[in-house]
């Protein structure tokens, strides 16, 4: 996407013949790898492939910490491959208790949860990401802002197709 920011995505359900297009279309599964001089993060696990962690760390050239934009099942694939995860505390119940459409993740498969709050800063060394809590899509949805490069990373709260961050549901009329 830009120096130090990579999109790792599925090539299923792509909007055009170009799997890397950001044009509107069918949903894709996207993860973002953000690297700094000292650390890297993988933002979301939206690809159901056990090799994503290894791929991200090979690409970054260093271990990557996992940060979740929210706790929905299509953003936590292969979560049990991680020892620790950073997210907003309001989304832990979605993961461990489930919801009307999402099965709970068994406790023995859950990593250690570390909590991020609005205004927290993740310092990667030469790149700082501010946590923005944007409840609406889920109670604990977050975005990450790199003010220096004017880059905003979002899960489903803001997408190329819809804005989910205004209420707890999306009207279809």
HUWORA-V688768 format. One record per pair of residues at least 6 apart in sequence whose C-alpha atoms are under 8 Angstrom apart, sorted by the first residue. I is the first residue (numbers start at 0). J is the second residue. Records with the same first field share a line. If there is no record, write none. Layout:
BEGIN
I = J  J
END
This chain:
BEGIN
0 = 6
3 = 32  33  34  35
4 = 31  32  33  34
5 = 31  32  33
6 = 29  30  31  32
7 = 29  30  31  32
8 = 27  28  29  30  45  46
9 = 27  28  29  46
10 = 18  27
11 = 27
12 = 25  26  27
13 = 20  24  25  26  27
14 = 20  21  22  23  24  25  26
15 = 22  24
21 = 159
22 = 159
23 = 159  160
24 = 160
28 = 45  46  73
29 = 43  44  45  46
30 = 41  42  43  44  45  46
31 = 41  42  43  152
32 = 39  40  41  42  55  59
33 = 39  40  41  42
34 = 40  59  123  126
35 = 123  124  125  126
36 = 123  124  125  126
37 = 123  124
38 = 61  62  63  64  122  123  124
39 = 59  61  62  63  64  123
40 = 63  64  65  66
41 = 55  63  64  65  66
42 = 65  66  67  68
43 = 65  66  67  68  69  74  75  154
44 = 51  67  73  74  75  76  77  78
45 = 73  74  75  76
46 = 73  74  76
47 = 76  77
48 = 76  77
49 = 77  80
52 = 63  80
55 = 63
56 = 62  63
64 = 83  84  85
65 = 81  83  84  85
66 = 84  85  86
67 = 74  75  84  85  86  141
68 = 74  86  140  141  142  153  154  155
69 = 86  87  90  137  139  140  141  154
70 = 90  91  93  94  137  139  140
71 = 93  94  101
72 = 94  101
78 = 108  109  110
79 = 108  109  110
81 = 110
82 = 110  111
83 = 110  111  112  113
84 = 110  111  112  113
85 = 112  113  114  115
86 = 112  113  114  115  139  141
87 = 114  115  116  132  139  140  141
88 = 114  115  139
89 = 138  139
90 = 137  138  139  140
93 = 101  103
94 = 103  104
95 = 103  104  105  106  109
96 = 102  103  104
97 = 103  104
115 = 130
116 = 130  131  132
117 = 129  130  131  132
118 = 129  130  131  132
119 = 129  130
120 = 127  128  129  130
121 = 127  128  129  130
122 = 128
126 = 145  147
127 = 145  146  147
128 = 143  144  145  146
129 = 143  144  145  146
130 = 141  142  143  144
131 = 141  142  143  144
132 = 139  140  141  142
133 = 139  140  141  142  156  164
134 = 140  141  164  165  166
135 = 156  163  164  165  166  167  168
136 = 155  156  163  164  165  166  167  168
137 = 167
140 = 154  156
141 = 153  154  156
142 = 151  152  153  154  156
143 = 151  152  153
144 = 150  151  152
145 = 151
155 = 162  163
156 = 162  163  164
157 = 163  164
163 = 169
END
